[in-house]
Amino acid sequence: KNLHTLHIRMKQHSKNALYLAERFKEIGLKYNYPGMTTHPQHELMKSMMNEEFGFGGMIAIDMETAERAATLMESMQLKNVGYHAVSLGYFKTLFSNSGKSTSSEVPENVQNEMGMSPGLVRFSVGLDNDIEATFQLIKECLDVL
C-alpha cells in the first residue's frame, strides 16, 4: 500500500461506509455518518470533502451500554468482520468503544456532555469487496444482542 493507490483505497473506504450507514438506517440502528444527507452537518462536511472521494470510512453506532458494545465487538471479531482495536487505520474493518479506549481518560460527565454514549462503537470500515456480506455478519451479531 502506498500513495499511488491511496485514491482507490479511499474511494472504496467511503463507498463501503456509506453502504453500511444506509443499511444501519434501514434496520433502525442509531448511527452517525456525515455522508448521509440526514446528518446535521452534512452540508458543512460536503463543503470540505472532495466529492469524488466521499465522506470517509468512519461510522459510529450507539449500542447504549458499554456491555452491549463489548458483546457486539467480541461477536464481530469472532465472525471475522474485523478487529477490535484502538488504532483505526488499516485496510480491514476495525472497531472500538471510544469511552473504554481512546477517550477512557475523559471523565464520564464530560463524555456525556460531548454526547459520547457509553455504548458508542466506532468503525473504520474496511476495503471489503462484498460489503453486503460484511453487513450480514454485523446484522447476525446485532440480532443476538
C-alpha positions as CSV (number, residue, x, y, z in Angstrom):
1,K,0.0,0.0,0.0
2,N,1.3,3.4,-0.9
3,L,0.4,6.8,-2.2
4,H,0.0,5.5,-5.7
5,T,-3.1,3.5,-4.7
6,L,-4.4,5.8,-1.9
7,H,-7.2,7.3,-4.2
8,I,-8.5,3.8,-5.0
9,R,-8.5,2.8,-1.3
10,M,-10.2,6.0,-0.1
11,K,-13.0,5.6,-2.7
12,Q,-13.7,2.0,-1.5
13,H,-13.4,3.0,2.1
14,S,-16.0,5.8,1.7
15,K,-18.3,3.7,-0.6
16,N,-18.4,0.9,2.0
17,A,-19.0,3.2,4.9
18,L,-21.9,4.9,3.1
19,Y,-23.4,1.5,2.2
20,L,-23.2,0.4,5.9
21,A,-24.7,3.7,7.1
22,E,-27.7,3.2,4.7
23,R,-28.2,-0.4,5.8
24,F,-27.9,0.6,9.5
25,K,-30.6,3.3,8.9
26,E,-32.8,0.6,7.2
27,I,-32.7,-1.6,10.3
28,G,-33.3,1.3,12.7
29,L,-29.8,1.3,14.3
30,K,-28.7,4.6,15.8
31,Y,-25.7,5.6,13.8
32,N,-23.6,8.6,12.9
33,Y,-22.1,9.1,9.4
34,P,-21.7,12.6,7.9
35,G,-22.2,11.2,4.4
36,M,-25.9,10.7,5.0
37,T,-28.0,13.7,3.9
38,T,-29.9,13.5,7.2
39,H,-26.7,14.2,9.2
40,P,-27.0,17.6,10.8
41,Q,-23.6,18.7,9.5
42,H,-23.8,17.0,6.1
43,E,-23.7,20.2,4.1
44,L,-20.7,21.5,6.1
45,M,-18.8,18.3,5.5
46,K,-19.8,18.3,1.9
47,S,-18.2,21.7,1.5
48,M,-15.0,20.4,3.0
49,M,-14.8,17.0,1.3
50,N,-13.7,16.1,-2.2
51,E,-16.9,14.8,-3.8
52,E,-15.0,12.1,-5.7
53,F,-13.7,10.5,-2.5
54,G,-16.9,10.6,-0.5
55,F,-17.1,11.3,3.3
56,G,-14.5,8.8,4.6
57,G,-14.9,5.5,6.2
58,M,-15.6,6.3,9.8
59,I,-19.1,5.4,11.2
60,A,-20.3,5.3,14.8
61,I,-23.2,3.3,16.1
62,D,-24.7,3.6,19.6
63,M,-25.2,0.3,21.5
64,E,-26.4,2.3,24.6
65,T,-24.2,0.5,27.1
66,A,-20.5,-0.4,27.3
67,E,-21.6,-4.0,27.9
68,R,-23.6,-4.3,24.8
69,A,-20.8,-2.6,22.8
70,A,-18.3,-5.1,24.2
71,T,-20.5,-8.0,23.4
72,L,-21.1,-6.8,19.8
73,M,-17.4,-6.2,19.2
74,E,-16.4,-9.6,20.6
75,S,-19.1,-11.2,18.4
76,M,-17.9,-9.3,15.3
77,Q,-14.3,-10.3,15.9
78,L,-15.3,-14.0,16.2
79,K,-17.2,-13.8,12.9
80,N,-14.2,-12.1,11.2
81,V,-16.0,-8.9,10.5
82,G,-12.8,-7.2,11.5
83,Y,-10.7,-6.5,14.6
84,H,-11.3,-4.9,17.9
85,A,-8.6,-2.2,18.0
86,V,-7.6,1.1,19.5
87,S,-6.0,2.5,16.3
88,L,-8.4,2.7,13.5
89,G,-6.1,2.8,10.4
90,Y,-6.0,-0.4,8.4
91,F,-7.4,-1.9,5.2
92,K,-9.6,-4.3,7.2
93,T,-12.6,-3.2,9.3
94,L,-11.6,-2.1,12.8
95,F,-13.9,-1.1,15.7
96,S,-13.5,0.3,19.2
97,N,-15.5,1.6,22.1
98,S,-14.2,5.1,22.5
99,G,-15.2,5.6,26.1
100,K,-13.3,2.4,27.1
101,S,-10.2,3.1,24.9
102,T,-9.1,6.3,23.3
103,S,-11.3,8.5,25.5
104,S,-11.1,6.5,28.7
105,E,-9.2,9.3,30.4
106,V,-12.0,11.7,29.8
107,P,-14.3,11.9,32.8
108,E,-17.7,10.3,32.3
109,N,-19.6,13.5,32.9
110,V,-17.5,15.2,30.1
111,Q,-18.2,12.3,27.8
112,N,-21.9,12.7,28.4
113,E,-21.7,16.4,27.8
114,M,-19.9,15.7,24.4
115,G,-22.7,13.2,23.5
116,M,-20.4,10.2,23.8
117,S,-22.6,7.3,24.8
118,P,-21.0,4.6,26.9
119,G,-22.1,2.2,24.1
120,L,-20.5,4.1,21.2
121,V,-18.8,1.8,18.8
122,R,-16.6,3.5,16.2
123,F,-15.9,1.7,12.9
124,S,-13.2,2.3,10.4
125,V,-14.9,0.4,7.6
126,G,-12.5,-1.8,5.6
127,L,-12.0,-2.2,1.9
128,D,-14.2,-5.3,1.7
129,N,-15.2,-6.2,-1.9
130,D,-18.6,-7.7,-0.8
131,I,-19.8,-5.1,1.8
132,E,-23.3,-6.7,1.8
133,A,-21.7,-9.9,3.2
134,T,-20.0,-7.8,5.9
135,F,-23.3,-6.1,6.7
136,Q,-25.0,-9.5,7.0
137,L,-22.3,-10.7,9.5
138,I,-22.8,-7.5,11.5
139,K,-26.5,-8.0,11.5
140,E,-26.1,-11.5,12.8
141,C,-24.1,-10.2,15.6
142,L,-26.7,-7.5,16.4
143,D,-29.6,-10.0,16.2
144,V,-28.2,-12.0,19.2
145,L,-27.9,-9.0,21.5
